[in-house]
Amino acid sequence: MTPETVARFSAPVPRYTSYPTAPHFSRKVGTLQYLDWLTRLAAHSTLSLYVHIPYCRSLCWYCGCNTKGTSKYEPVQRYLETLEAEIGNVAALIPRDHRSTHIHWGGGSPNILSPSDIGRLAAKLRAAFNFDAKAEFAVEIDPRTLTPEQVSAFAAAGVNRVSIGVQDFDPKVQAAINREQSYEQTKAAADLFRAHGVSGLNIDLVYGLPHQTRESAARTIEKVLTLEPERIALFGYAHLPARIRPQKLIDASALPGAVERFGQFRRVARRLEAAGYVQVGLDHFARKSDPLAGGGVHRNFQGYTTDTADALIGLGASAIGKLPQGYVQNATAPADYAALIHETGLATVRGIELRDEDRIRGFVIERLMCDFEFSRATLTKTFGQAAEPLFSEAEALLQADRDGFLARTGDGFRVTAEGRPFVRAICACFDSYLGASPAQHAPAV
């Protein structure tokens, strides 16, 4: 892989955790549409629940999540009361015979909640929604502020998977992103959860950070491997200071270039493969025994997942949901979110109603992101003749490939090993919205 090729295919493109992507949501979809879509959920639907906790003890400068730093618990307590109201309001609108098969608490830092409030929120969710007996219940954790009492509360609530943020263990990199976190803190958190029977351990890493090198990334992954996580996510840092204010505090001159970023990812990926992990999609790795490595992978706002639920219900400020008719998103600021819940019972401020073309293109993009394959037979079986316009686009893409990123198959193409790091750029060729908004995106590698 030449530096010129890497640079040429590193242009910013969406991460494709949805299609259409969030920058194309609009205020044409609001509370009334969401209310209607909720009431039209089919009987016996399966649900995925995402709960957003938009607070951290301190802000990490690299982070693009919707969150606020607070040293006081009062705003968190008030937010929790509003969140519980939304949970009750949404649950009252959907069929009672649904099953909730995936539950995910994200943030922010969900472990900013006190142990009693962890139990309180979990109890509210269980009372409002029918948790499947085999549901995956995941929570994102900041190990720097985690206490044994919180771990006990999460385990008692039924959490069976945790995602621990690490990013990088190098002290210079940590100082540059305002996230100083020792290996010992991280290991203590992993050990505590496992001691409480929570066996699903995910580790989140980031490459392309300031002062990060292939050598520092390699040192980090050796430490991570001693934790023996079931899954590892390896995300590329997106430096977008015009949109993400804390990133203004990062020295842009210390950021690695496209070739170095690519080298960091490849070095870590090779080490993980040598350690027995299976690469899943673009940037996830899983043990061979983990369900994520067994196929049937999908993609949503949490990344790669085994979640096959009929609908995603987003709860909390900025939370995004997906129903058969389209996407919805709540107000981002906690104050705006609270005001809308108080006034109308729901907090939807934008979204997008899916067209038939959106469903077809979204299917193609998801399968490329997950399976690295374009299949005419599968498209025809799923969408009929409506999918035919994309066949000519796929053929044009094949004929334009001069880098060996695609290989023709009997009914379409597959992305080659050389092309897989650039799959987001390949997906962008099927994105009819790209360029229709001034949204900024992360580099493709």
Secondary structure, 3 states (H helix, E strand, C coil): CCHHHHHHCCCECCCCCCCCCHHHCECCCCHHHHHHHHHCCCCCCEEEEEEEECEECCCCCCCCCCCEECCCCHHHHHHHHHHHHHHHHHHCCCCCCCEEEEEEEEECCHHHCCHHHHHHHHHHHHHHCCEEEEEEEEEEECHHHCCHHHHHHHHHHCCCEEEEEEECCCHHHHHHHCCCCCHHHHHHHHHHHHHCCCCEEEEEEEECCCCCCHHHHHHHHHHHHHCCCCEEEEEECCCCCCCCHHHHHCCHHHCCCHHHHHHHHHHHHHHHHHCCEEEECCCEEEECCCHHHHCCCEEECCEEECCCCCEEEEECCCCEEEECCEEEEECCCHHHHHHHHHHHCCCEEEEEECCHHHHHHHHHHHHHHHHCEEEHHHHHHHHHHHHCHHHHHHHHHHHHCCCCCEEEECCEEEECCCCHHHHHHHHHCCCCCCCCCCCCCCECC
